[in-house]
Amino acid sequence: MTVVPKARTARDVCSRDPVCVKPDMSTEQAEELMSEHQIRRLPVLDSDQRLVGIVSLGDLARETSGESAHHALEGVSAEGGKRQQ
């Protein structure tokens, strides 16, 4: 008899307690969080904790002078840190 493994779900593999930001957070603050926690994307939650978007390194590169994304990428790529996602 062949045992078929149970399919894993998104819930099984998702990040627990992700680092999130509010819609009015500055791009500099978002960059600092990305760098500190070594993450490439930040969920953006409204006051009711509903997802309203996601800020990515690409978004920072496209919408700022590029310095924010460059600094965040250096932090994301560095050894150590508080990697969560």
Backbone hydrogen bonds in HBPLUS format (Angstrom, degrees):
<---DONOR---> <-ACCEPTOR-->    atom                        ^
c    i                          cat <-CA-CA->   ^        H-A-AA   ^      H-
h    n   atom  resd res      DA  || num        DHA   H-A  angle D-A-AA Bond
n    s   type  num  typ     dist DA aas  dist angle  dist       angle   num
A0012-ASP N   A0009-THR O   2.99 MM   3  5.14 127.7  2.27  98.6 112.2     1
A0013-VAL N   A0010-ALA O   3.15 MM   3  5.40 135.0  2.37 102.1 113.5     2
A0014-CYS N   A0010-ALA O   2.92 MM   4  5.82 123.6  2.24 152.4 166.8     3
A0021-VAL N   A0043-PRO O   2.97 MM  22  6.38 158.4  2.01 160.6 167.7     4
A0045-LEU N   A0021-VAL O   2.88 MM  24  6.22 159.0  1.92 172.1 174.2     5
A0025-MET N   A0022-LYS O   3.10 MM   3  5.54 169.3  2.11 123.2 124.3     6
A0030-ALA N   A0026-SER O   3.05 MM   4  6.39 158.9  2.10 148.6 154.5     7
A0031-GLU N   A0027-THR O   2.90 MM   4  6.05 158.3  1.95 144.9 150.7     8
A0032-GLU N   A0028-GLU O   3.01 MM   4  6.25 155.3  2.07 144.1 150.5     9
A0033-LEU N   A0029-GLN O   3.02 MM   4  6.31 160.4  2.06 151.1 155.6    10
A0034-MET N   A0030-ALA O   2.96 MM   4  6.21 163.3  1.99 153.2 157.8    11
A0035-SER N   A0031-GLU O   2.94 MM   4  6.12 163.6  1.97 151.7 156.1    12
A0036-GLU N   A0032-GLU O   2.82 MM   4  5.94 171.0  1.83 154.8 157.8    13
A0037-HIS N   A0033-LEU O   2.91 MM   4  5.90 165.2  1.94 151.7 155.5    14
A0038-GLN N   A0034-MET O   2.81 MM   4  5.42 110.8  2.30 134.7 148.9    15
A0039-ILE N   A0034-MET O   3.01 MM   5  4.86 152.9  2.09 130.9 139.2    16
A0038-GLN N   A0035-SER O   3.36 MM   3  5.01 151.1  2.45  94.0 102.2    17
A0082-LYS N   A0036-GLU O   3.38 MM  46  6.47 162.3  2.41 151.0 154.0    18
A0057-LEU N   A0040-ARG O   3.10 MM  17  5.67 132.4  2.34 158.9 159.5    19
A0042-LEU N   A0055-VAL O   2.76 MM  13  5.11 151.7  1.84 146.9 156.6    20
A0055-VAL N   A0042-LEU O   2.85 MM  13  5.11 162.9  1.88 148.7 149.8    21
A0044-VAL N   A0053-GLY O   2.75 MM   9  5.06 160.8  1.79 148.3 142.1    22
A0052-VAL N   A0044-VAL O   2.78 MM   8  5.66 173.4  1.79 167.3 166.9    23
A0046-ASP N   A0050-ARG O   2.90 MM   4  5.43 156.9  1.96 147.0 151.0    24
A0049-GLN N   A0046-ASP O   2.90 MM   3  5.19 153.8  1.97 120.0 121.2    25
A0059-ASP N   A0056-SER O   3.03 MM   3  5.04 119.1  2.42  94.8 109.8    26
A0060-LEU N   A0056-SER O   3.09 MM   4  6.52 158.0  2.14 152.1 157.1    27
A0061-ALA N   A0057-LEU O   2.92 MM   4  6.22 157.5  1.97 150.9 157.4    28
A0062-ARG N   A0058-GLY O   2.92 MM   4  6.07 155.0  1.98 147.4 153.9    29
A0063-GLU N   A0059-ASP O   2.86 MM   4  5.89 158.0  1.90 153.3 159.0    30
A0064-THR N   A0060-LEU O   3.02 MM   4  5.60 130.3  2.28 142.0 147.3    31
A0070-HIS N   A0066-GLY O   2.95 MM   4  6.11 158.8  2.00 149.2 155.8    32
A0071-HIS N   A0067-GLU O   2.93 MM   4  6.09 166.3  1.95 153.7 156.7    33
A0072-ALA N   A0068-SER O   2.93 MM   4  6.09 164.7  1.96 150.9 155.7    34
A0073-LEU N   A0069-ALA O   2.83 MM   4  5.92 160.1  1.86 149.8 155.4    35
A0074-GLU N   A0070-HIS O   3.05 MM   4  6.28 152.9  2.12 145.5 152.3    36
A0075-GLY N   A0071-HIS O   3.16 MM   4  6.48 156.4  2.22 147.1 152.8    37
A0076-VAL N   A0072-ALA O   2.82 MM   4  6.06 158.4  1.86 154.9 161.6    38
A0077-SER N   A0073-LEU O   2.94 MM   4  5.97 152.8  2.02 145.8 152.3    39
A0078-ALA N   A0074-GLU O   3.09 MM   4  6.11 120.5  2.46 135.7 149.3    40
A0078-ALA N   A0075-GLY O   3.33 MM   3  5.17 145.0  2.46  93.9 103.5    41
